[in-house]
Amino acid sequence: MKDEKKKIVIIGAGIAGLSAGIYGLLAGYEVSIYEKNQVAGGECMGWNRRGYHIDNCIHWLTGTKKGTELRKVWETVGALSPDQEFAGTEVFYTSCVGNQRATLWNDLERTEKELLELSPEDEAEIRKFITHVRYAQSCEVPSSKPMDMMGIRDYIEMGRSMADMPKVMKEYGKIDLEDLAEKFKHPVLKKLVSGYMPKEYTAYSFIVSYATMASGNGEIPAGGSLAMVNRMVKRFRELGGTLFCGTSVNRILIQGKKTYGIALENGEQITADYVICAADARVLFTQLIGEKYMNKRWREVYSDTRRYPLFSGFQIAYSISKERYHENGNVLFDCEPFMIGGRSVENVCVKSFAYEKAFAPESKTVLQTNVLQYDEDYFFWESLDKEEYRRKKEELIGIITDRILTRFPELEGDIEFLDCWTPLTYHRYCNAYHGAYMSFVTKKDEKPFRVKGTVKGISNLYLASQWIMAPGGLPVAVVAGKFAVQRILKKEGRFQNGNSLPLS
Ligand SMILES: Cc1cc2nc3c(=O)[nH]c(=O)nc-3n(C[C@H](O)[C@H](O)[C@H](O)COP(=O)(O)OP(=O)(O)OC[C@H]3O[C@@H](n4cnc5c(N)ncnc54)[C@H](O)[C@@H]3O)c2cc1C
C-alpha cells in the first residue's frame, strides 16, 4: 500500500463488525467502527444486576477445537487465545417430561447407553441418530474464504474433510424436528429431539449442533460472552483501530454507484473509501440505504415469515443458591401451559451458570429461563403500550417462577428475580429485526439462505453480519467480517489464494 492508507468505516461493533475491523487493520487499512450502544458486542452481550453477571449469549461457540480453520479465525480476532480456558461443560442439554428425563451428553457412548436403557423399543432409531451425530462431527463452517471465491482445490479439500456430511444430509436433510420426533416412540425422546430448537429447523441442524458440542468444537470460553467481546475490542484497539461507542449511524452516503462514507445521527459526515455495514441487514435496507437496493432474494425472505421464520426469546434471570440446584447445563421441562400473546407455551428451558464462579457471589449462581418466541410473538409484544408491556412481563414472571418452583420445589424461598427481557429488548438494543438473534430458520423444503454480502448498485459497500448465511450465530458473524475484507482485497487485486497477508 502507498503511504496514505485507505479508510474503511464500519457500522456496528457486534462480533461481525469487530471481526471486519480487525481483519481490515491486518490488511493495512485505517479502520473506524461506529456503534450505537455504549459498549461493543451487540447480541453477544452480558450485563450486571445487583452483584450478578447475566451472560446472554454463548451456549456453545463453534470453532473452539484446535487445528480447525475457524479456531484460527477466533484466535486472529483475539476472541480466543492459543491457551484459552473453557467452561468444560459435559452436557448439550436435558429434556424432562413428567418425572422421566433424557440427556444428550457430550460423551456419545454415554448418551447412547442411557437412551437405550430409557427406551429399548427405539433402539434402531437411537443407534441411527448417534451414528449420524458421529458423522456430523466432521462438519465445519467454511471460514477460509467466501464460497464464491474458492477454487477447485478448496472445494476438493472441503469435500474431503467433510466426507461424512452427505450421509447426514441424506438421512436428516429433508425432515424437520417434528418429523424426527415422529420417528421415536418414547415421549421423552420425542421431546428430546424436537423441544430445544424451534421445531421448524431441519433435523440435520440439530444433529450438527449436538455433534459440534460432542466433538469438543463447541465450548464456552471462560469469562463468557462479554469477556470474549472485550478481548476482541482490545485486539482491535491494539492494532490501531478507533471505536466510537454511543454513536448511531443514520445514513450511508451514496453518490452514483459508490458510497463515500456515513452520516451520523448528530449530522456529522465521515468519509471513507469503503463502508462495511455490520448492523442488522434490515437496518441497511431500510434506514441506511433504502429498500430499492434490496435484491429479489432478500425481498423473498423478508416477505414470508411462514417460509422463513425467525425466533427470539422471552427470558428471565434469577439468583439461586448453588447448593439447592443440581442440574447441569440447559434443562427443558414440560409444565402447565400458559399463554404469551395468542400462543400456548408448554415447556420452559432453564440454565444454571454455576460453571462460571465470577458471575455470582460465592454460594450463589444465576439461573436463566428462555421461552422461544417467534415472529407473531414479536408482533404481540410490539402491539402493547408501555404500561401493558410492563404488566405482561410481570404477569409472565409470576407464571414462569411458579412453573420453575413446581418443577424444582427445592428452590422454594431461594429464588430471587434479577431481570427480564423480551424480543423487543433485542430490537431496542441491537436494532434486531423481529428481535431475532439468529438468522432465518432453514425449513425442510426451503433453500438455506445465503448471500454474498455485497449490494448491487453500490460497488464499495459490504454487509458483514450473521444475516448473510443461515442459521447465523457467532461463527457466521466472525467469518462474515473476514469475508467482507477479503472481498475488498479482491476488488483491489490484493487477494490471492494462500494470501501473504495475515488473514488466516
Ligand atoms: C440469548 C442468546 C443466545 C445465543 N446463543 C448463541 C450461541 O450459543 N452460539 C452462537 O453461535 N450464537 C448465539 N447467539 C447468537 C449471536 O449472539 C449472534 O448471532 C451474533 O452475536 C450476531 O452478531 P452480529 O455482529 O452479526 O450482529 P449484532 O450482534 O446484532 O451486531 C450489530 C451491531 O450493530 C449495532 N447497530 C445497529 N444499528 C446501528 C446503527 N444504526 N448505528 C450504529 N450501530 C448500529 C448494534 O447495536 C449491534 O451492536 C445467541 C444470541 C442470544 C441473544
The ligand as a Gaussian input file, in Angstrom:
#p B3LYP/6-31G(d) Opt

LIG

0 1
 C      -29.804000     -15.449000      24.172000
 C      -28.853000     -15.655000      23.025000
 C      -28.144000     -16.828000      22.926000
 C      -27.268000     -17.030000      21.864000
 N      -26.521000     -18.166000      21.852000
 C      -25.619000     -18.344000      20.881000
 C      -24.737000     -19.458000      20.921000
 O      -24.726000     -20.242000      21.872000
 N      -23.884000     -19.633000      19.867000
 C      -23.868000     -18.799000      18.797000
 O      -23.089000     -19.023000      17.868000
 N      -24.672000     -17.711000      18.755000
 C      -25.530000     -17.461000      19.769000
 N      -26.325000     -16.349000      19.747000
 C      -26.347000     -15.510000      18.531000
 C      -25.237000     -14.479000      18.487000
 O      -25.252000     -13.671000      19.617000
 C      -25.430000     -13.617000      17.226000
 O      -25.535000     -14.458000      16.110000
 C      -24.255000     -12.688000      16.968000
 O      -23.847000     -12.038000      18.134000
 C      -24.644000     -11.676000      15.869000
 O      -23.528000     -10.851000      15.611000
 P      -23.579000      -9.699000      14.520000
 O      -22.318000      -8.923000      14.668000
 O      -23.898000     -10.261000      13.188000
 O      -24.843000      -8.787000      14.893000
 P      -25.207000      -7.919000      16.176000
 O      -24.714000      -8.566000      17.387000
 O      -26.649000      -7.616000      16.057000
 O      -24.352000      -6.586000      15.970000
 C      -24.833000      -5.492000      15.255000
 C      -24.364000      -4.242000      15.962000
 O      -24.747000      -3.114000      15.185000
 C      -25.211000      -2.101000      16.055000
 N      -26.070000      -1.203000      15.295000
 C      -27.300000      -1.462000      14.782000
 N      -27.757000      -0.384000      14.130000
 C      -26.817000       0.589000      14.222000
 C      -26.707000       1.919000      13.745000
 N      -27.675000       2.491000      13.028000
 N      -25.588000       2.613000      14.047000
 C      -24.578000       2.068000      14.766000
 N      -24.640000       0.793000      15.243000
 C      -25.728000       0.057000      14.964000
 C      -25.940000      -2.871000      17.141000
 O      -26.086000      -2.092000      18.303000
 C      -25.005000      -4.062000      17.334000
 O      -24.020000      -3.805000      18.293000
 C      -27.148000     -16.075000      20.839000
 C      -27.814000     -14.863000      20.964000
 C      -28.650000     -14.638000      22.053000
 C      -29.301000     -13.313000      22.210000

